[in-house]
Amino acid sequence: MLPSATVQPNPIPTVLVFGGHDPSGGAGIAADISTLLALGCHPIVVITAITVQNTNQLQRYELLDPALIKAQADALLEDTPIAACKTGMLGSAAIVAPVAAAVTALSGVPLVFDPVLCADRGGPLGEPDLVAALQTSLLPRATLVTPNINECRALTSTTEPDQAARELMARGCKNVLVTGTHAPTPKVVHRLYQASNEAVEMSQWPRLTGVFHGSGCTLASAVAAHLAHGESMTDAVNHALEYTWQSLRHGYRPGSGQSIPQRFWRLPKIDA
Ligand code: PLP
């Protein structure tokens, strides 16, 4: 007789991700899945788009049918208890609609909203109607939004972090983490804004040399993972910043272009 596995209820928190596929493995859902697994969560993933890119260049993207995205989300929501959600590349207003409906149905579940608008090597990752849809439909539901300076410029009237955070929170999102990765400072300074408090300057990290791809996805997924484990927002952000910096420090170049984070840096090396 074959041995039978003892089936256990899920002992680890489930995180629902909406995002696009980056075939290079640097960003998008590959980044989300590996980060969530590395941080002890079970990822469930609704794919919104397929991109054509390698570590040098984004060539194009195709958005999936919004009805297919709604069907994927509905199937998961009726089946699986969810501890946190994370959104990445959404691509168009037509896709934001079913995503916003799904996360709104999950009221009380933290939502980390990474406002993906462009590839970091240039090239848009969305249609012209995307920004307005994110502002009106997703910001009001977000527990945390994680813009860099460029994303502040697109979503608000300014790149000044305090004012950008105020404008984002005026649209209803509860917390804002303005990341310092794209600012011209010697150290990377991240600022967390919370409704009741002044801006908290989070732990600063030495700026690493090299050009990276997938740092924003890794950070946002890491915050979602720590929130799913029940941490406070400040702890989740601090732990995610450290995890992401270490992933970048251990980063590698799988191709001839940008480096990508080594998201399993905590695992021992496998000697062949
Ligand atoms: N999602 C997808 C599918 C992408 O292709 C990209 C960038 O190319 C991103 C998200 C954002 O990547 P990053 O984490 O470097 O901001």
Boltz pocket constraint, residues with backbone or C-beta under 6 A from the ligand:
constraints:
  - pocket:
      binder: B
      contacts: [[A, 19], [A, 20], [A, 21], [A, 22], [A, 26], [A, 27], [A, 28], [A, 29], [A, 49], [A, 51], [A, 53], [A, 58], [A, 88], [A, 89], [A, 116], [A, 118], [A, 119], [A, 120], [A, 125], [A, 212], [A, 213], [A, 214], [A, 215], [A, 216], [A, 217], [A, 218]]
      max_distance: 6.0
